[in-house]
Amino acid sequence: MSTEPTASDMESLVLAYHQSDQTRKAFAAAHGISLYKLIYWIKKMSKSSEPSKAEDTRSGSDFVPLKVEVSSLVASNCVLIRLGSGVEIQIPM
């Protein structure tokens, strides 16, 4: 690039880098920018894509309230926790 790239230019380059099979060094050289500028923008864009604390909907803890049906607890003598991933945790009572 002959002139200083704008933020929009760098965002486009970072997206192109992620779609390429090149190393960071090779990609930067091919596009006429320094390796360090490319690394800076890769990090900057990855931070901006993370949700900010204001956007985070959790209440500040990683705990999730559970509903336990007493009738099922008495009948089975255990607590079964089924995660969204399909993993089940059985705790004998």
PDB file of N, CA, C and O in Angstrom:
ATOM      1  N   MET A   1       0.857  -1.174   0.000  1.00  0.00           N
ATOM      2  CA  MET A   1       0.000   0.000   0.000  1.00  0.00           C
ATOM      3  C   MET A   1       0.902   1.235   0.000  1.00  0.00           C
ATOM      4  O   MET A   1       1.858   1.313   0.771  1.00  0.00           O
ATOM      5  N   SER A   2       0.596   2.183  -0.856  1.00  0.00           N
ATOM      6  CA  SER A   2       1.455   3.347  -0.977  1.00  0.00           C
ATOM      7  C   SER A   2       1.173   4.383   0.107  1.00  0.00           C
ATOM      8  O   SER A   2       2.097   5.060   0.558  1.00  0.00           O
ATOM      9  N   THR A   3      -0.059   4.520   0.528  1.00  0.00           N
ATOM     10  CA  THR A   3      -0.387   5.458   1.600  1.00  0.00           C
ATOM     11  C   THR A   3      -0.718   4.680   2.860  1.00  0.00           C
ATOM     12  O   THR A   3      -0.892   3.462   2.831  1.00  0.00           O
ATOM     13  N   GLU A   4      -0.801   5.399   3.959  1.00  0.00           N
ATOM     14  CA  GLU A   4      -1.134   4.758   5.236  1.00  0.00           C
ATOM     15  C   GLU A   4      -2.541   4.175   5.152  1.00  0.00           C
ATOM     16  O   GLU A   4      -3.488   4.896   4.835  1.00  0.00           O
ATOM     17  N   PRO A   5      -2.692   2.880   5.431  1.00  0.00           N
ATOM     18  CA  PRO A   5      -4.017   2.264   5.330  1.00  0.00           C
ATOM     19  C   PRO A   5      -4.968   2.761   6.408  1.00  0.00           C
ATOM     20  O   PRO A   5      -4.558   3.036   7.535  1.00  0.00           O
ATOM     21  N   THR A   6      -6.233   2.871   6.053  1.00  0.00           N
ATOM     22  CA  THR A   6      -7.256   3.284   7.011  1.00  0.00           C
ATOM     23  C   THR A   6      -7.692   2.067   7.827  1.00  0.00           C
ATOM     24  O   THR A   6      -7.324   0.934   7.519  1.00  0.00           O
ATOM     25  N   ALA A   7      -8.473   2.318   8.859  1.00  0.00           N
ATOM     26  CA  ALA A   7      -8.998   1.226   9.679  1.00  0.00           C
ATOM     27  C   ALA A   7      -9.836   0.287   8.819  1.00  0.00           C
ATOM     28  O   ALA A   7      -9.778  -0.931   8.988  1.00  0.00           O
ATOM     29  N   SER A   8     -10.603   0.842   7.911  1.00  0.00           N
ATOM     30  CA  SER A   8     -11.426   0.026   7.016  1.00  0.00           C
ATOM     31  C   SER A   8     -10.553  -0.852   6.116  1.00  0.00           C
ATOM     32  O   SER A   8     -10.860  -2.021   5.884  1.00  0.00           O
ATOM     33  N   ASP A   9      -9.459  -0.270   5.615  1.00  0.00           N
ATOM     34  CA  ASP A   9      -8.516  -1.042   4.794  1.00  0.00           C
ATOM     35  C   ASP A   9      -7.941  -2.202   5.590  1.00  0.00           C
ATOM     36  O   ASP A   9      -7.856  -3.326   5.094  1.00  0.00           O
ATOM     37  N   MET A  10      -7.547  -1.924   6.827  1.00  0.00           N
ATOM     38  CA  MET A  10      -6.924  -2.958   7.652  1.00  0.00           C
ATOM     39  C   MET A  10      -7.927  -4.052   8.025  1.00  0.00           C
ATOM     40  O   MET A  10      -7.572  -5.230   8.068  1.00  0.00           O
ATOM     41  N   GLU A  11      -9.159  -3.672   8.291  1.00  0.00           N
ATOM     42  CA  GLU A  11     -10.181  -4.680   8.597  1.00  0.00           C
ATOM     43  C   GLU A  11     -10.374  -5.610   7.406  1.00  0.00           C
ATOM     44  O   GLU A  11     -10.508  -6.822   7.570  1.00  0.00           O
ATOM     45  N   SER A  12     -10.387  -5.031   6.206  1.00  0.00           N
ATOM     46  CA  SER A  12     -10.522  -5.853   4.995  1.00  0.00           C
ATOM     47  C   SER A  12      -9.319  -6.774   4.834  1.00  0.00           C
ATOM     48  O   SER A  12      -9.466  -7.941   4.471  1.00  0.00           O
ATOM     49  N   LEU A  13      -8.119  -6.238   5.107  1.00  0.00           N
ATOM     50  CA  LEU A  13      -6.913  -7.058   4.992  1.00  0.00           C
ATOM     51  C   LEU A  13      -6.895  -8.191   6.006  1.00  0.00           C
ATOM     52  O   LEU A  13      -6.490  -9.307   5.681  1.00  0.00           O
ATOM     53  N   VAL A  14      -7.330  -7.917   7.229  1.00  0.00           N
ATOM     54  CA  VAL A  14      -7.345  -8.957   8.258  1.00  0.00           C
ATOM     55  C   VAL A  14      -8.323 -10.062   7.860  1.00  0.00           C
ATOM     56  O   VAL A  14      -8.028 -11.245   8.029  1.00  0.00           O
ATOM     57  N   LEU A  15      -9.473  -9.681   7.337  1.00  0.00           N
ATOM     58  CA  LEU A  15     -10.434 -10.691   6.874  1.00  0.00           C
ATOM     59  C   LEU A  15      -9.831 -11.507   5.731  1.00  0.00           C
ATOM     60  O   LEU A  15      -9.991 -12.726   5.681  1.00  0.00           O
ATOM     61  N   ALA A  16      -9.136 -10.828   4.814  1.00  0.00           N
ATOM     62  CA  ALA A  16      -8.483 -11.530   3.705  1.00  0.00           C
ATOM     63  C   ALA A  16      -7.380 -12.447   4.226  1.00  0.00           C
ATOM     64  O   ALA A  16      -7.201 -13.555   3.720  1.00  0.00           O
ATOM     65  N   TYR A  17      -6.650 -11.995   5.222  1.00  0.00           N
ATOM     66  CA  TYR A  17      -5.598 -12.836   5.813  1.00  0.00           C
ATOM     67  C   TYR A  17      -6.201 -14.117   6.386  1.00  0.00           C
ATOM     68  O   TYR A  17      -5.675 -15.206   6.153  1.00  0.00           O
ATOM     69  N   HIS A  18      -7.290 -13.999   7.128  1.00  0.00           N
ATOM     70  CA  HIS A  18      -7.915 -15.169   7.737  1.00  0.00           C
ATOM     71  C   HIS A  18      -8.404 -16.164   6.682  1.00  0.00           C
ATOM     72  O   HIS A  18      -8.485 -17.363   6.950  1.00  0.00           O
ATOM     73  N   GLN A  19      -8.724 -15.678   5.503  1.00  0.00           N
ATOM     74  CA  GLN A  19      -9.198 -16.560   4.437  1.00  0.00           C
ATOM     75  C   GLN A  19      -8.049 -17.111   3.591  1.00  0.00           C
ATOM     76  O   GLN A  19      -8.246 -18.016   2.780  1.00  0.00           O
ATOM     77  N   SER A  20      -6.855 -16.561   3.786  1.00  0.00           N
ATOM     78  CA  SER A  20      -5.705 -17.013   2.994  1.00  0.00           C
ATOM     79  C   SER A  20      -5.019 -18.192   3.667  1.00  0.00           C
ATOM     80  O   SER A  20      -5.283 -18.507   4.827  1.00  0.00           O
ATOM     81  N   ASP A  21      -4.147 -18.826   2.926  1.00  0.00           N
ATOM     82  CA  ASP A  21      -3.337 -19.918   3.469  1.00  0.00           C
ATOM     83  C   ASP A  21      -1.925 -19.447   3.790  1.00  0.00           C
ATOM     84  O   ASP A  21      -1.042 -20.259   4.065  1.00  0.00           O
ATOM     85  N   GLN A  22      -1.713 -18.141   3.754  1.00  0.00           N
ATOM     86  CA  GLN A  22      -0.377 -17.596   3.957  1.00  0.00           C
ATOM     87  C   GLN A  22      -0.063 -17.392   5.436  1.00  0.00           C
ATOM     88  O   GLN A  22      -0.952 -17.272   6.279  1.00  0.00           O
ATOM     89  N   THR A  23       1.235 -17.357   5.713  1.00  0.00           N
ATOM     90  CA  THR A  23       1.665 -16.981   7.053  1.00  0.00           C
ATOM     91  C   THR A  23       1.446 -15.477   7.201  1.00  0.00           C
ATOM     92  O   THR A  23       1.268 -14.760   6.217  1.00  0.00           O
ATOM     93  N   ARG A  24       1.462 -15.017   8.451  1.00  0.00           N
ATOM     94  CA  ARG A  24       1.305 -13.563   8.673  1.00  0.00           C
ATOM     95  C   ARG A  24       2.414 -12.793   7.965  1.00  0.00           C
ATOM     96  O   ARG A  24       2.167 -11.758   7.346  1.00  0.00           O
ATOM     97  N   LYS A  25       3.630 -13.303   8.062  1.00  0.00           N
ATOM     98  CA  LYS A  25       4.786 -12.624   7.457  1.00  0.00           C
ATOM     99  C   LYS A  25       4.636 -12.534   5.941  1.00  0.00           C
ATOM    100  O   LYS A  25       4.850 -11.470   5.359  1.00  0.00           O
ATOM    101  N   ALA A  26       4.271 -13.636   5.301  1.00  0.00           N
ATOM    102  CA  ALA A  26       4.112 -13.649   3.848  1.00  0.00           C
ATOM    103  C   ALA A  26       2.956 -12.752   3.412  1.00  0.00           C
ATOM    104  O   ALA A  26       3.063 -12.031   2.420  1.00  0.00           O
ATOM    105  N   PHE A  27       1.849 -12.799   4.158  1.00  0.00           N
ATOM    106  CA  PHE A  27       0.692 -11.983   3.810  1.00  0.00           C
ATOM    107  C   PHE A  27       1.029 -10.501   3.923  1.00  0.00           C
ATOM    108  O   PHE A  27       0.690  -9.716   3.038  1.00  0.00           O
ATOM    109  N   ALA A  28       1.690 -10.121   5.001  1.00  0.00           N
ATOM    110  CA  ALA A  28       2.056  -8.711   5.194  1.00  0.00           C
ATOM    111  C   ALA A  28       2.976  -8.235   4.072  1.00  0.00           C
ATOM    112  O   ALA A  28       2.781  -7.151   3.521  1.00  0.00           O
ATOM    113  N   ALA A  29       3.970  -9.042   3.739  1.00  0.00           N
ATOM    114  CA  ALA A  29       4.905  -8.663   2.669  1.00  0.00           C
ATOM    115  C   ALA A  29       4.178  -8.531   1.330  1.00  0.00           C
ATOM    116  O   ALA A  29       4.449  -7.604   0.568  1.00  0.00           O
ATOM    117  N   ALA A  30       3.272  -9.439   1.046  1.00  0.00           N
ATOM    118  CA  ALA A  30       2.539  -9.413  -0.221  1.00  0.00           C
ATOM    119  C   ALA A  30       1.633  -8.189  -0.338  1.00  0.00           C
ATOM    120  O   ALA A  30       1.313  -7.748  -1.442  1.00  0.00           O
ATOM    121  N   HIS A  31       1.221  -7.644   0.811  1.00  0.00           N
ATOM    122  CA  HIS A  31       0.307  -6.498   0.787  1.00  0.00           C
ATOM    123  C   HIS A  31       0.988  -5.183   1.172  1.00  0.00           C
ATOM    124  O   HIS A  31       0.325  -4.158   1.333  1.00  0.00           O
ATOM    125  N   GLY A  32       2.303  -5.219   1.317  1.00  0.00           N
ATOM    126  CA  GLY A  32       3.060  -3.984   1.545  1.00  0.00           C
ATOM    127  C   GLY A  32       2.852  -3.344   2.899  1.00  0.00           C
ATOM    128  O   GLY A  32       2.943  -2.123   3.027  1.00  0.00           O
ATOM    129  N   ILE A  33       2.573  -4.151   3.917  1.00  0.00           N
ATOM    130  CA  ILE A  33       2.441  -3.612   5.269  1.00  0.00           C
ATOM    131  C   ILE A  33       3.422  -4.353   6.170  1.00  0.00           C
ATOM    132  O   ILE A  33       3.895  -5.438   5.831  1.00  0.00           O
ATOM    133  N   SER A  34       3.718  -3.760   7.311  1.00  0.00           N
ATOM    134  CA  SER A  34       4.648  -4.428   8.220  1.00  0.00           C
ATOM    135  C   SER A  34       3.936  -5.581   8.926  1.00  0.00           C
ATOM    136  O   SER A  34       2.723  -5.556   9.136  1.00  0.00           O
ATOM    137  N   LEU A  35       4.720  -6.577   9.280  1.00  0.00           N
ATOM    138  CA  LEU A  35       4.198  -7.726  10.014  1.00  0.00           C
ATOM    139  C   LEU A  35       3.553  -7.262  11.318  1.00  0.00           C
ATOM    140  O   LEU A  35       2.498  -7.759  11.710  1.00  0.00           O
ATOM    141  N   TYR A  36       4.193  -6.315  11.977  1.00  0.00           N
ATOM    142  CA  TYR A  36       3.697  -5.851  13.276  1.00  0.00           C
ATOM    143  C   TYR A  36       2.372  -5.106  13.156  1.00  0.00           C
ATOM    144  O   TYR A  36       1.532  -5.177  14.053  1.00  0.00           O
ATOM    145  N   LYS A  37       2.187  -4.395  12.050  1.00  0.00           N
ATOM    146  CA  LYS A  37       0.905  -3.711  11.832  1.00  0.00           C
ATOM    147  C   LYS A  37      -0.201  -4.746  11.633  1.00  0.00           C
ATOM    148  O   LYS A  37      -1.304  -4.590  12.156  1.00  0.00           O
ATOM    149  N   LEU A  38       0.098  -5.800  10.879  1.00  0.00           N
ATOM    150  CA  LEU A  38      -0.887  -6.850  10.666  1.00  0.00           C
ATOM    151  C   LEU A  38      -1.236  -7.526  11.991  1.00  0.00           C
ATOM    152  O   LEU A  38      -2.413  -7.742  12.279  1.00  0.00           O
ATOM    153  N   ILE A  39      -0.234  -7.860  12.797  1.00  0.00           N
ATOM    154  CA  ILE A  39      -0.468  -8.495  14.095  1.00  0.00           C
ATOM    155  C   ILE A  39      -1.317  -7.586  14.984  1.00  0.00           C
ATOM    156  O   ILE A  39      -2.250  -8.046  15.642  1.00  0.00           O
ATOM    157  N   TYR A  40      -0.986  -6.292  14.997  1.00  0.00           N
ATOM    158  CA  TYR A  40      -1.752  -5.327  15.797  1.00  0.00           C
ATOM    159  C   TYR A  40      -3.231  -5.361  15.411  1.00  0.00           C
ATOM    160  O   TYR A  40      -4.098  -5.424  16.283  1.00  0.00           O
ATOM    161  N   TRP A  41      -3.519  -5.319  14.114  1.00  0.00           N
ATOM    162  CA  TRP A  41      -4.899  -5.267  13.665  1.00  0.00           C
ATOM    163  C   TRP A  41      -5.621  -6.594  13.866  1.00  0.00           C
ATOM    164  O   TRP A  41      -6.826  -6.607  14.115  1.00  0.00           O
ATOM    165  N   ILE A  42      -4.902  -7.709  13.761  1.00  0.00           N
ATOM    166  CA  ILE A  42      -5.526  -9.002  14.046  1.00  0.00           C
ATOM    167  C   ILE A  42      -5.984  -9.024  15.499  1.00  0.00           C
ATOM    168  O   ILE A  42      -7.106  -9.434  15.796  1.00  0.00           O
ATOM    169  N   LYS A  43      -5.103  -8.578  16.411  1.00  0.00           N
ATOM    170  CA  LYS A  43      -5.461  -8.550  17.830  1.00  0.00           C
ATOM    171  C   LYS A  43      -6.586  -7.549  18.098  1.00  0.00           C
ATOM    172  O   LYS A  43      -7.514  -7.829  18.856  1.00  0.00           O
ATOM    173  N   LYS A  44      -6.488  -6.388  17.472  1.00  0.00           N
ATOM    174  CA  LYS A  44      -7.500  -5.348  17.670  1.00  0.00           C
ATOM    175  C   LYS A  44      -8.870  -5.830  17.214  1.00  0.00           C
ATOM    176  O   LYS A  44      -9.871  -5.586  17.889  1.00  0.00           O
ATOM    177  N   MET A  45      -8.921  -6.504  16.091  1.00  0.00           N
ATOM    178  CA  MET A  45     -10.215  -6.988  15.588  1.00  0.00           C
ATOM    179  C   MET A  45     -10.747  -8.143  16.428  1.00  0.00           C
ATOM    180  O   MET A  45     -11.960  -8.276  16.588  1.00  0.00           O
ATOM    181  N   SER A  46      -9.867  -8.978  16.965  1.00  0.00           N
ATOM    182  CA  SER A  46     -10.362 -10.085  17.789  1.00  0.00           C
ATOM    183  C   SER A  46     -10.919  -9.560  19.105  1.00  0.00           C
ATOM    184  O   SER A  46     -11.885 -10.115  19.628  1.00  0.00           O
ATOM    185  N   LYS A  47     -10.329  -8.500  19.648  1.00  0.00           N
ATOM    186  CA  LYS A  47     -10.855  -7.905  20.880  1.00  0.00           C
ATOM    187  C   LYS A  47     -12.186  -7.219  20.626  1.00  0.00           C
ATOM    188  O   LYS A  47     -13.077  -7.272  21.473  1.00  0.00           O
ATOM    189  N   SER A  48     -12.336  -6.577  19.479  1.00  0.00           N
ATOM    190  CA  SER A  48     -13.584  -5.866  19.209  1.00  0.00           C
ATOM    191  C   SER A  48     -14.727  -6.820  18.919  1.00  0.00           C
ATOM    192  O   SER A  48     -15.891  -6.433  19.022  1.00  0.00           O
ATOM    193  N   SER A  49     -14.415  -8.079  18.554  1.00  0.00           N
ATOM    194  CA  SER A  49     -15.490  -9.034  18.293  1.00  0.00           C
ATOM    195  C   SER A  49     -15.946  -9.749  19.558  1.00  0.00           C
ATOM    196  O   SER A  49     -16.979 -10.418  19.546  1.00  0.00           O
ATOM    197  N   GLU A  50     -15.188  -9.621  20.658  1.00  0.00           N
ATOM    198  CA  GLU A  50     -15.591 -10.212  21.930  1.00  0.00           C
ATOM    199  C   GLU A  50     -16.690  -9.359  22.558  1.00  0.00           C
ATOM    200  O   GLU A  50     -16.649  -8.134  22.443  1.00  0.00           O
ATOM    201  N   PRO A  51     -17.661  -9.971  23.212  1.00  0.00           N
ATOM    202  CA  PRO A  51     -18.707  -9.165  23.854  1.00  0.00           C
ATOM    203  C   PRO A  51     -18.129  -8.351  25.006  1.00  0.00           C
ATOM    204  O   PRO A  51     -17.314  -8.840  25.788  1.00  0.00           O
ATOM    205  N   SER A  52     -18.566  -7.115  25.091  1.00  0.00           N
ATOM    206  CA  SER A  52     -18.098  -6.272  26.189  1.00  0.00           C
ATOM    207  C   SER A  52     -18.868  -6.613  27.447  1.00  0.00           C
ATOM    208  O   SER A  52     -19.882  -7.308  27.384  1.00  0.00           O
ATOM    209  N   LYS A  53     -18.404  -6.136  28.587  1.00  0.00           N
ATOM    210  CA  LYS A  53     -19.086  -6.408  29.850  1.00  0.00           C
ATOM    211  C   LYS A  53     -20.500  -5.835  29.835  1.00  0.00           C
ATOM    212  O   LYS A  53     -21.398  -6.399  30.459  1.00  0.00           O
ATOM    213  N   ALA A  54     -20.709  -4.728  29.134  1.00  0.00           N
ATOM    214  CA  ALA A  54     -22.044  -4.131  29.059  1.00  0.00           C
ATOM    215  C   ALA A  54     -22.987  -5.015  28.250  1.00  0.00           C
ATOM    216  O   ALA A  54     -24.192  -5.036  28.503  1.00  0.00           O
ATOM    217  N   GLU A  55     -22.436  -5.753  27.269  1.00  0.00           N
ATOM    218  CA  GLU A  55     -23.268  -6.613  26.448  1.00  0.00           C
ATOM    219  C   GLU A  55     -23.492  -7.969  27.103  1.00  0.00           C
ATOM    220  O   GLU A  55     -24.379  -8.717  26.691  1.00  0.00           O
ATOM    221  N   ASP A  56     -22.700  -8.291  28.113  1.00  0.00           N
ATOM    222  CA  ASP A  56     -22.791  -9.595  28.762  1.00  0.00           C
ATOM    223  C   ASP A  56     -24.087  -9.665  29.540  1.00  0.00           C
ATOM    224  O   ASP A  56     -24.365  -8.797  30.367  1.00  0.00           O
ATOM    225  N   THR A  57     -24.886 -10.694  29.282  1.00  0.00           N
ATOM    226  CA  THR A  57     -26.198 -10.797  29.914  1.00  0.00           C
ATOM    227  C   THR A  57     -26.162 -11.543  31.233  1.00  0.00           C
ATOM    228  O   THR A  57     -27.165 -11.579  31.946  1.00  0.00           O
ATOM    229  N   ARG A  58     -25.024 -12.141  31.575  1.00  0.00           N
ATOM    230  CA  ARG A  58     -24.955 -12.868  32.838  1.00  0.00           C
ATOM    231  C   ARG A  58     -24.963 -11.889  33.997  1.00  0.00           C
ATOM    232  O   ARG A  58     -24.632 -10.715  33.833  1.00  0.00           O
ATOM    233  N   SER A  59     -25.337 -12.374  35.154  1.00  0.00           N
ATOM    234  CA  SER A  59     -25.468 -11.517  36.333  1.00  0.00           C
ATOM    235  C   SER A  59     -24.142 -11.318  37.055  1.00  0.00           C
ATOM    236  O   SER A  59     -24.125 -10.781  38.163  1.00  0.00           O
ATOM    237  N   GLY A  60     -23.050 -11.730  36.465  1.00  0.00           N
ATOM    238  CA  GLY A  60     -21.758 -11.540  37.093  1.00  0.00           C
ATOM    239  C   GLY A  60     -21.174 -12.825  37.637  1.00  0.00           C
ATOM    240  O   GLY A  60     -20.006 -12.848  38.025  1.00  0.00           O
ATOM    241  N   SER A  61     -21.948 -13.893  37.677  1.00  0.00           N
ATOM    242  CA  SER A  61     -21.407 -15.165  38.123  1.00  0.00           C
ATOM    243  C   SER A  61     -21.669 -16.210  37.048  1.00  0.00           C
ATOM    244  O   SER A  61     -22.486 -16.003  36.151  1.00  0.00           O
ATOM    245  N   ASP A  62     -20.985 -17.306  37.147  1.00  0.00           N
ATOM    246  CA  ASP A  62     -21.172 -18.380  36.184  1.00  0.00           C
ATOM    247  C   ASP A  62     -22.176 -19.411  36.673  1.00  0.00           C
ATOM    248  O   ASP A  62     -22.371 -20.437  36.021  1.00  0.00           O
ATOM    249  N   PHE A  63     -22.811 -19.161  37.801  1.00  0.00           N
ATOM    250  CA  PHE A  63     -23.786 -20.103  38.334  1.00  0.00           C
ATOM    251  C   PHE A  63     -25.122 -19.923  37.633  1.00  0.00           C
ATOM    252  O   PHE A  63     -25.517 -18.809  37.289  1.00  0.00           O
ATOM    253  N   VAL A  64     -25.798 -21.022  37.430  1.00  0.00           N
ATOM    254  CA  VAL A  64     -27.110 -21.012  36.803  1.00  0.00           C
ATOM    255  C   VAL A  64     -28.088 -21.652  37.775  1.00  0.00           C
ATOM    256  O   VAL A  64     -27.820 -22.742  38.278  1.00  0.00           O
ATOM    257  N   PRO A  65     -29.215 -21.005  38.052  1.00  0.00           N
ATOM    258  CA  PRO A  65     -30.173 -21.610  38.977  1.00  0.00           C
ATOM    259  C   PRO A  65     -30.766 -22.883  38.385  1.00  0.00           C
ATOM    260  O   PRO A  65     -31.025 -22.968  37.184  1.00  0.00           O
ATOM    261  N   LEU A  66     -30.971 -23.858  39.243  1.00  0.00           N
ATOM    262  CA  LEU A  66     -31.560 -25.133  38.831  1.00  0.00           C
ATOM    263  C   LEU A  66     -32.909 -25.319  39.484  1.00  0.00           C
ATOM    264  O   LEU A  66     -33.122 -24.884  40.616  1.00  0.00           O
ATOM    265  N   LYS A  67     -33.818 -25.958  38.782  1.00  0.00           N
ATOM    266  CA  LYS A  67     -35.105 -26.348  39.352  1.00  0.00           C
ATOM    267  C   LYS A  67     -35.025 -27.830  39.655  1.00  0.00           C
ATOM    268  O   LYS A  67     -34.694 -28.627  38.777  1.00  0.00           O
ATOM    269  N   VAL A  68     -35.320 -28.201  40.868  1.00  0.00           N
ATOM    270  CA  VAL A  68     -35.313 -29.606  41.251  1.00  0.00           C
ATOM    271  C   VAL A  68     -36.738 -29.986  41.629  1.00  0.00           C
ATOM    272  O   VAL A  68     -37.351 -29.381  42.509  1.00  0.00           O
ATOM    273  N   GLU A  69     -37.241 -30.991  40.950  1.00  0.00           N
ATOM    274  CA  GLU A  69     -38.578 -31.486  41.267  1.00  0.00           C
ATOM    275  C   GLU A  69     -38.441 -32.505  42.393  1.00  0.00           C
ATOM    276  O   GLU A  69     -37.814 -33.552  42.229  1.00  0.00           O
ATOM    277  N   VAL A  70     -39.030 -32.187  43.521  1.00  0.00           N
ATOM    278  CA  VAL A  70     -38.902 -33.025  44.706  1.00  0.00           C
ATOM    279  C   VAL A  70     -39.445 -34.426  44.450  1.00  0.00           C
ATOM    280  O   VAL A  70     -38.877 -35.403  44.938  1.00  0.00           O
ATOM    281  N   SER A  71     -40.522 -34.539  43.702  1.00  0.00           N
ATOM    282  CA  SER A  71     -41.112 -35.861  43.451  1.00  0.00           C
ATOM    283  C   SER A  71     -40.143 -36.761  42.690  1.00  0.00           C
ATOM    284  O   SER A  71     -40.061 -37.955  42.979  1.00  0.00           O
ATOM    285  N   SER A  72     -39.411 -36.214  41.730  1.00  0.00           N
ATOM    286  CA  SER A  72     -38.466 -37.040  40.985  1.00  0.00           C
ATOM    287  C   SER A  72     -37.234 -37.359  41.824  1.00  0.00           C
ATOM    288  O   SER A  72     -36.617 -38.408  41.637  1.00  0.00           O
ATOM    289  N   LEU A  73     -36.869 -36.478  42.737  1.00  0.00           N
ATOM    290  CA  LEU A  73     -35.719 -36.711  43.610  1.00  0.00           C
ATOM    291  C   LEU A  73     -36.000 -37.868  44.570  1.00  0.00           C
ATOM    292  O   LEU A  73     -35.142 -38.723  44.788  1.00  0.00           O
ATOM    293  N   VAL A  74     -37.196 -37.888  45.136  1.00  0.00           N
ATOM    294  CA  VAL A  74     -37.570 -38.940  46.083  1.00  0.00           C
ATOM    295  C   VAL A  74     -37.664 -40.282  45.360  1.00  0.00           C
ATOM    296  O   VAL A  74     -37.230 -41.303  45.894  1.00  0.00           O
ATOM    297  N   ALA A  75     -38.223 -40.288  44.160  1.00  0.00           N
ATOM    298  CA  ALA A  75     -38.421 -41.538  43.422  1.00  0.00           C
ATOM    299  C   ALA A  75     -37.102 -42.168  42.976  1.00  0.00           C
ATOM    300  O   ALA A  75     -36.996 -43.394  42.943  1.00  0.00           O
ATOM    301  N   SER A  76     -36.106 -41.373  42.636  1.00  0.00           N
ATOM    302  CA  SER A  76     -34.883 -41.930  42.065  1.00  0.00           C
ATOM    303  C   SER A  76     -33.691 -41.923  43.029  1.00  0.00           C
ATOM    304  O   SER A  76     -32.676 -42.559  42.746  1.00  0.00           O
ATOM    305  N   ASN A  77     -33.792 -41.234  44.138  1.00  0.00           N
ATOM    306  CA  ASN A  77     -32.698 -41.112  45.107  1.00  0.00           C
ATOM    307  C   ASN A  77     -31.411 -40.540  44.511  1.00  0.00           C
ATOM    308  O   ASN A  77     -30.317 -40.828  44.997  1.00  0.00           O
ATOM    309  N   CYS A  78     -31.543 -39.735  43.467  1.00  0.00           N
ATOM    310  CA  CYS A  78     -30.366 -39.076  42.893  1.00  0.00           C
ATOM    311  C   CYS A  78     -30.802 -37.798  42.178  1.00  0.00           C
ATOM    312  O   CYS A  78     -31.979 -37.602  41.876  1.00  0.00           O
ATOM    313  N   VAL A  79     -29.832 -36.947  41.919  1.00  0.00           N
ATOM    314  CA  VAL A  79     -30.063 -35.743  41.136  1.00  0.00           C
ATOM    315  C   VAL A  79     -29.363 -35.960  39.802  1.00  0.00           C
ATOM    316  O   VAL A  79     -28.184 -36.313  39.769  1.00  0.00           O
ATOM    317  N   LEU A  80     -30.068 -35.754  38.721  1.00  0.00           N
ATOM    318  CA  LEU A  80     -29.511 -35.895  37.384  1.00  0.00           C
ATOM    319  C   LEU A  80     -29.437 -34.517  36.754  1.00  0.00           C
ATOM    320  O   LEU A  80     -30.449 -33.833  36.604  1.00  0.00           O
ATOM    321  N   ILE A  81     -28.226 -34.117  36.387  1.00  0.00           N
ATOM    322  CA  ILE A  81     -28.024 -32.825  35.725  1.00  0.00           C
ATOM    323  C   ILE A  81     -27.689 -33.131  34.273  1.00  0.00           C
ATOM    324  O   ILE A  81     -26.711 -33.821  33.985  1.00  0.00           O
ATOM    325  N   ARG A  82     -28.500 -32.617  33.367  1.00  0.00           N
ATOM    326  CA  ARG A  82     -28.292 -32.845  31.943  1.00  0.00           C
ATOM    327  C   ARG A  82     -27.870 -31.519  31.315  1.00  0.00           C
ATOM    328  O   ARG A  82     -28.643 -30.561  31.308  1.00  0.00           O
ATOM    329  N   LEU A  83     -26.652 -31.462  30.789  1.00  0.00           N
ATOM    330  CA  LEU A  83     -26.126 -30.249  30.174  1.00  0.00           C
ATOM    331  C   LEU A  83     -26.591 -30.141  28.729  1.00  0.00           C
ATOM    332  O   LEU A  83     -26.984 -31.130  28.110  1.00  0.00           O
ATOM    333  N   GLY A  84     -26.538 -28.939  28.214  1.00  0.00           N
ATOM    334  CA  GLY A  84     -26.924 -28.702  26.820  1.00  0.00           C
ATOM    335  C   GLY A  84     -26.081 -29.483  25.833  1.00  0.00           C
ATOM    336  O   GLY A  84     -26.536 -29.779  24.728  1.00  0.00           O
ATOM    337  N   SER A  85     -24.867 -29.820  26.212  1.00  0.00           N
ATOM    338  CA  SER A  85     -23.971 -30.568  25.327  1.00  0.00           C
ATOM    339  C   SER A  85     -24.319 -32.047  25.283  1.00  0.00           C
ATOM    340  O   SER A  85     -23.736 -32.795  24.499  1.00  0.00           O
ATOM    341  N   GLY A  86     -25.274 -32.485  26.124  1.00  0.00           N
ATOM    342  CA  GLY A  86     -25.651 -33.888  26.165  1.00  0.00           C
ATOM    343  C   GLY A  86     -24.999 -34.670  27.294  1.00  0.00           C
ATOM    344  O   GLY A  86     -25.334 -35.834  27.517  1.00  0.00           O
ATOM    345  N   VAL A  87     -24.077 -34.047  28.004  1.00  0.00           N
ATOM    346  CA  VAL A  87     -23.410 -34.694  29.125  1.00  0.00           C
ATOM    347  C   VAL A  87     -24.392 -34.767  30.294  1.00  0.00           C
ATOM    348  O   VAL A  87     -25.109 -33.806  30.577  1.00  0.00           O
ATOM    349  N   GLU A  88     -24.414 -35.906  30.962  1.00  0.00           N
ATOM    350  CA  GLU A  88     -25.283 -36.087  32.118  1.00  0.00           C
ATOM    351  C   GLU A  88     -24.434 -36.354  33.353  1.00  0.00           C
ATOM    352  O   GLU A  88     -23.474 -37.122  33.308  1.00  0.00           O
ATOM    353  N   ILE A  89     -24.802 -35.706  34.460  1.00  0.00           N
ATOM    354  CA  ILE A  89     -24.116 -35.896  35.732  1.00  0.00           C
ATOM    355  C   ILE A  89     -25.148 -36.406  36.717  1.00  0.00           C
ATOM    356  O   ILE A  89     -26.161 -35.748  36.953  1.00  0.00           O
ATOM    357  N   GLN A  90     -24.898 -37.577  37.296  1.00  0.00           N
ATOM    358  CA  GLN A  90     -25.826 -38.170  38.255  1.00  0.00           C
ATOM    359  C   GLN A  90     -25.196 -38.130  39.637  1.00  0.00           C
ATOM    360  O   GLN A  90     -24.099 -38.647  39.848  1.00  0.00           O
ATOM    361  N   ILE A  91     -25.905 -37.508  40.578  1.00  0.00           N
ATOM    362  CA  ILE A  91     -25.409 -37.373  41.947  1.00  0.00           C
ATOM    363  C   ILE A  91     -26.331 -38.157  42.879  1.00  0.00           C
ATOM    364  O   ILE A  91     -27.496 -37.797  43.049  1.00  0.00           O
ATOM    365  N   PRO A  92     -25.805 -39.242  43.491  1.00  0.00           N
ATOM    366  CA  PRO A  92     -26.642 -40.021  44.415  1.00  0.00           C
ATOM    367  C   PRO A  92     -26.957 -39.204  45.662  1.00  0.00           C
ATOM    368  O   PRO A  92     -26.157 -38.383  46.108  1.00  0.00           O
ATOM    369  N   MET A  93     -28.155 -39.453  46.216  1.00  0.00           N
ATOM    370  CA  MET A  93     -28.577 -38.719  47.418  1.00  0.00           C
ATOM    371  C   MET A  93     -28.645 -39.651  48.598  1.00  0.00           C
ATOM    372  O   MET A  93     -28.981 -39.226  49.703  1.00  0.00           O
TER     373      MET A  93
END
